[in-house]
């Protein structure tokens, strides 16, 4: 069992499989994109599967595949199948922007993917094109429908709270949760790779709007979770709030992250990382990999200091490299 120096059980591994993405979201990268890592520096599927196998032997039970955009990497469906077959992986999820999910939802489910999170910040086509610099909203909405049909349950929709958000935008998503069995989660934007003035919009207003719905009640499942979720009578789905800045949940953090180029992070905001790729390619055995995983867990900080830190968040690595 992996436990950090503050007694938290770490049983959740997030794997970024690529730093590439087919969108150019304004809060993630410039219009021309970011310099990409050479393919030789990106972990191979064999290396990622080995990491999962060692992590599971240490007590990891939940794995999430992220990017960049994981569905742009060739061979992603067979890779999902390989991870799903690692004995001890009880929950295998993926975070995607959904642009190709309509075609891939069923094959992913068949390969062993349990559930999917779709990153979607608006369901208004003009605003979507403004945010992502791409006109792909109809494809994303079709992908969400395909994921529901395929049984990738629960389908969660991650909505980053951006400046310019209108009450009507929130109501659009609540209407979606009313009509479809999806969990819409409104997420405070974390100040990574952006200027401080653009970084943060509190979730308080959205929380108040949810709490104004008739009969709404907060639900908790007893597991470590970053989200507070709400059941609403008459809704096919749910609404949720994730507040990493205004109501940080570090005391419940059970995560370890691997970036696409093989850096281990015990915290999303960590500046210091461990070089997993070097160990994987050193010719040393699995115990060396296990030792590095233990070291990353031991180095997990008690919590982030986003509100108190004087660091310039624009100097941090962009999310497309860190992994969402």
Buried (B, 14 or more C-beta within 10 A) or exposed (E): EBBBEEEBBBBBBBBBBBBBBBBBBBBBBEEEBBEBBEEEEBBBBEBBBBBBBBBBBBBBBBBBBBBBBBBBBEEBBEBBBBBBEBEBBEEBBBBBBBBBBBEBBBBBBEBBBBBBBBBBBBBBEEBBBEBBBBEBBEBBBBBBBBBBEBEBBBBBBBBBBBEEBEEEBBEBBBEBBBEBEBBBBBBBBBBBBBEEEBBBBEBEEBBEBBEEBEEBEEEEEEEBBBBBBBBBEEBEBBBBBBBBBBBBBBEEBBBBBBBBBBBBBBBBBBEEBBBBBEBBEEEEEEEBBBEBBBEBBEBBBEBBEBEEEEBEBBEBBBBBBBBB
